Amino acid sequence: MAAPASRVTIGQLLKQGWNEIPEILATTGLAFVGIGLATIGCYNYTKNDGDNRRYKMTYVIMRPDDPRVQKIRKD
């Protein structure tokens, strides 16, 4: 007796998908890798205070007791 069609495992679906539409599965995998790398990059950017630019488009006035004053770069 054969197994019902509804009892298909994930591995079987991936194997069938790779045989039928390999372009879609490959680009989906690359997209997930890209999203992961972009997330890590954005996290590192905010963690390391990446928005601390020396030349800004507008003037920013800070009080001397503001904690951001300690992070100002003096290039």
SEDOLUM-627424 format. One record per residue (C-alpha): residue number from 1; z negated, x, y. Coordinates in nm, 3 decimals, always signed. Layout:
// residues N
  num       up     east    north
  NUM        Z        X        Y
...
// end
This chain:
// residues 75
  num       up     east    north
    1   +0.000   +0.000   +0.000
    2   +0.101   +0.143   +0.337
    3   -0.138   +0.170   +0.630
    4   -0.092   -0.086   +0.907
    5   +0.113   +0.024   +1.207
    6   -0.184   -0.025   +1.439
    7   -0.380   +0.257   +1.268
    8   -0.194   +0.545   +1.429
    9   -0.396   +0.851   +1.524
   10   -0.361   +1.042   +1.850
   11   -0.218   +1.340   +1.664
   12   +0.056   +1.124   +1.514
   13   +0.140   +0.981   +1.855
   14   +0.162   +1.327   +2.010
   15   +0.382   +1.453   +1.726
   16   +0.613   +1.152   +1.757
   17   +0.620   +1.186   +2.134
   18   +0.704   +1.557   +2.110
   19   +0.994   +1.476   +1.881
   20   +1.127   +1.191   +2.098
   21   +1.047   +1.291   +2.459
   22   +0.942   +1.658   +2.477
   23   +1.024   +1.685   +2.850
   24   +0.776   +1.415   +2.942
   25   +0.496   +1.558   +2.729
   26   +0.553   +1.914   +2.852
   27   +0.561   +1.815   +3.220
   28   +0.253   +1.595   +3.172
   29   +0.066   +1.894   +3.031
   30   +0.179   +2.114   +3.320
   31   +0.077   +1.843   +3.568
   32   -0.275   +1.831   +3.421
   33   -0.300   +2.210   +3.447
   34   -0.180   +2.195   +3.809
   35   -0.428   +1.924   +3.900
   36   -0.708   +2.128   +3.743
   37   -0.612   +2.445   +3.930
   38   -0.581   +2.254   +4.258
   39   -0.926   +2.103   +4.209
   40   -1.077   +2.445   +4.143
   41   -0.898   +2.587   +4.448
   42   -1.023   +2.310   +4.678
   43   -1.376   +2.349   +4.545
   44   -1.373   +2.726   +4.608
   45   -1.225   +2.670   +4.956
   46   -1.508   +2.439   +5.062
   47   -1.776   +2.645   +4.884
   48   -1.675   +2.965   +5.064
   49   -1.651   +2.793   +5.406
   50   -1.272   +2.818   +5.418
   51   -1.239   +2.612   +5.737
   52   -1.407   +2.884   +5.944
   53   -1.099   +2.983   +6.145
   54   -1.117   +3.232   +6.428
   55   -0.858   +3.052   +6.642
   56   -0.889   +2.675   +6.648
   57   -0.655   +2.428   +6.815
   58   -0.939   +2.267   +7.014
   59   -1.252   +2.404   +7.170
   60   -1.571   +2.366   +6.972
   61   -1.901   +2.387   +7.154
   62   -2.206   +2.463   +6.939
   63   -2.569   +2.492   +7.028
   64   -2.739   +2.826   +6.957
   65   -2.971   +2.664   +6.701
   66   -2.681   +2.511   +6.502
   67   -2.669   +2.661   +6.146
   68   -2.288   +2.693   +6.171
   69   -2.332   +2.955   +6.445
   70   -2.455   +3.205   +6.182
   71   -2.122   +3.172   +5.995
   72   -1.892   +3.244   +6.290
   73   -1.675   +3.543   +6.216
   74   -1.659   +3.818   +6.471
   75   -1.323   +3.977   +6.385
// end
